[in-house]
Amino acid sequence: MINNRRCGLLKLVSLRNASHSFSNAKPDSHLAAILTAKKKAKQVFDMLMDRGIKPDVVTYNALIYGYILTGKVDEAASLFGDMKKIGLAPCVWSYSIMINGYCKHKRLDEAVTLFKEMIQRNLVPSTVTYNSLIDGFCKSGRIPDVQNLLEDMYARGQPPNIITYNILLDGLCKGSHLDAAIELFQKIFGKGGWSLCHTPY
């Protein structure tokens, strides 16, 4: 039974790898690879449940990630809820996956609700978690919320990284906040002298 479970977990984790293995493929073939992997992962997941093998957080995360990759946010949210119902506590990565999915589909209120839930559970959001929210807020023009998140990042020992600043510069420029973008740009080079990625504005 242990070997079957390990095999199942490996197949589920391969779902995540599919998104990287086909990174150079055309969009259609890339999506087809992800969809095929997700379908197989769901079959393995159902098989584990039928055999009374309780999936762990890693297993759930892999499948939730697959749903998010293919735009099935509601299915991902349902699985996230099921995980909690059977007594599994979502980890930081679990929340980050869901928050990223909500933000990409402009469901910011739901993303914020999960973020607050993380805090209540004494989980420290990662930089990835913050970056997802900041990207969502920037694209929705909610700049004051972005400022609050930046302050929270420092307070929780998760300072912004170069990805954070690229997201901010992109959002500020596209939102016509050019003065704020220039000020931020100067601060970045004043603090660490980082070289920015080439981001189209």
N, C-alpha and C positions, 0 to 999 in steps of 0.2 A: 504493500500500500504506500509506503514511504517513497519507493522508487517511482510509482505512478504519479504521486503528488509532485515530486521533483520534476518529472517530465512535463507535467501540466504547467508548472510554474515557468519552466524554460520556454514553452511555447507561447505563454502569455507575454513574457518579457520580450520575445522576438517581435511582438507587435510594435513595441517602441522602436526596436532596431530597424524595422521596415521603413520608418520615416527618414532614417539616415542613409540606409543602404542604397536608396533610390534617389538620393538628393540631386544627382546629375541627370536624372531621367526627365523626359518630357512630363508636363503637368498631368496629362491623362494617364500615363503609365504609372506615375508616382501615386496618384489617387487610387488607381486600380490595385496596386500592390498593398496599400494601406487597408483598403476595404476587404481584400482577401484575407489579410492577416487578422483583421478585427473579427471577421466571421469565424475563422478557425479558433481564435482566442475565446470567443463567446461559446463555441461548442465545447471546448475544453473546460471552461468555467462551469457550464451546465453539467458536464459529466462529473466534475468534482463534487458539485452539490448533490447530484443524484446518488453518489456513492457515500454520502455522509461525510465527505472530507471538507472541513471548514477552510475556505480560502483565507489567507492572511492579508494584511494591509498592502503588501507589495503586489499581490495578485489583483486586488481591487484597483490599485493605482494604475496598473498596466492597462486594464480594460477601460477604466474611466478616461485615461489618456487617449486611448483609441477612439472613443466616442467624440472627444473634443476635437481631435484631428480631423474627423470627418463631418464636423459641424452639428453633431447630434448632442446638443447641450442638455436638453431635457432628459435624454436617456442617461447621460453622465450624472446628472443631478439625482435621478432616481436611484442609480447604483450607489451614489455617495450616501444617500439616505438609508439604503438597505444595509450598508456597511455599519452604520451607527446602530441600526435596529438589532443587529445580531451581536452587539457588544464590542465591536472593533472601534477603537478610537482613531480617527483620521490623524495622520501626521502632518507636518508642515508641508511636505510635498503634495499630499492629498489636497489640502486647501489651496495650494499654489496652482495646481492643475485646474481646479474648478474656477478659481478667481480669474485666471488667465482666459479661460473659456468664456466666462460671463463678460469680461471686458472686451474681448474681440467681437462679441455679438451685441455690444452696446447695452448690456444689461447691468449697468453699474450699481444700481441699488441692491441687486442680489449679490454682487461682488463685495460690496461694502458690508452687507449683513454677514457674510462668511468671514470677512476680515475681522469684524467685531467679535465674532464667535471664537476665532483663534485667540484673540487677546484675552477673552474671558476664560479660556482654557489654559492660560499661561503659556501658550506657544509663542515663540518669538518668530515673527515673519522674516523670511529671508529677503535678500536684496532682489531676488527674482519675483517674489510676491509683490514687493513695493513697486518694482519696475512695471509690472503688469497693470497695477492700479494707476500709476502715474501716466502711463501711455493712454489708458482709457479716459482719464480725466482731461488730459491735454486734447485729445481728439474730440471731446465733448465740450471744450471751452471752459471747463471748471478749474480755472487757474488757482483760485483761493484754496480749493481742496488739495491741489498739488503742493502748495506751500505748507499746509498742515502735515501732509505726508512726509515731506522733507524734514521737518522738525522732529517728527516721530521717529524717522530713521536714525537720526543722530541720538535721540533719547534712548533708543533701544540697542545702540551699539552696532547698527547696520548702516554705516555711512554710504552715500551715493557712490557708484562707480562710473566708469567711463560710459557704460551703456545707459545708465540713468541720465547722464548729462546729454548724451546724444538724443535721447527721447525728449528731454526738456527743450533743447535747442530746436528740434524739429517741430515740436508742438507750439512753441512760442512764435517761431517764424511763420508757420502756417496760420496761426491765429492772429497775425498782424501785431504781435506784442514785440516789436523790433527793439525798442529800447531795453526791455527786460532781457531779450536774447543777447544783446551786445554786452550788457552788464554781467550776465552769467558767463559768457564767453571769456571775458576778462578775468573773472574770478577763477575759472578753471586753470588758465595759464599762470595766474598769480600764485595758486596753491601748489600745483603739482607738475605743471608743464607737460600735461598729457597731450598726446597727439590724437586729434579727433578722427573718427572714421569719416569717409566721404559720404555724407547723407544729403540726398537731394531735397532742396527746400522749394 
